[in-house]
Amino acid sequence: MHPTRLSVNINKIALLRNARGGNLPNLAQVAQDCEAFGAEGITVHPRPDQRHIRFDDVPLLRRIVSTEFNIEGNPTPDFLELVLANPPHQCTLVPDTTHQLTSDHGWDTRTHAGFLTDVIAALHVKNIRVSVFVDPDPDMIEGAKAVGADRVELYTGPYAHDFNQDPAAAMAPYTAAALAANSIGIGLNAGHDLNLYNLKFFKENCPGLLEVSIGHALIADALYYGLSNTIRMYLRQLR
């Protein structure tokens, strides 16, 4: 099996900072420390209400992240302006609504094909790799390939929800989706509610998995284990 990269989503660090104002914890320092502790990428998801990552965090992070910088979000005009002005290594397109608490579904890449084609083309002008957030549906993956996406990110919320009841059944649609992605030559990422208990099984049964983006569970675990130790623990699940 080839290695799968771990990108740490630091939204929850920004949420903690914003709860008190000021700059504690220091978001930029945490991003650099995550990399020093072994993270192979940093992910941020600025939302319209800026309740965690703020738009003005992005330029600084773009300058200091030395591994891979991934900006994810709904490609509204404001979001696209931010991304194009601060080109990351990867932009992950997520179909969030304005007041959505967290991501809970992937794109219908057939219905939104025209819109996604235009957005992806604009991002490609800046040499940004584009990943499209999708449910584990081979047709949606084929649709992502058709609109020019470089990768898809599989929405793993349902897998995490069903894992404790029947891991094999929870995993089955994701294995099928991975095989579909591999067969048409589109890169494969995954994320949402992956944690120390379900990550290893997912990795072992998702052929061709290039990258996982993990934030909420990892930061919660760090409250008990410490950030450096937690990142190493997640990396062990992927190795």
Secondary structure, DSSP 4 states (H G I P E B T S, - for coil): ----EEEEE-HHHHHHHHHH-TTSS-HHHHHHHHHHTT-SEEEE---TT-SSS-GGGHHHHHHH--S-EEEEE---HHHHHHHHHS--SEEEE----TT-SS------TTTTHHHHHHHHHHHHHTT-EEEEEE-S-HHHHHHHHHTT-SEEEEE-HHHHHHTTT-HHHHHHHHHHHHHHHHHHT-EEEEESS--TTTHHHHHHTSTTEEEEEE-HHHHHHHHHH-HHHHHHHHHHHH-
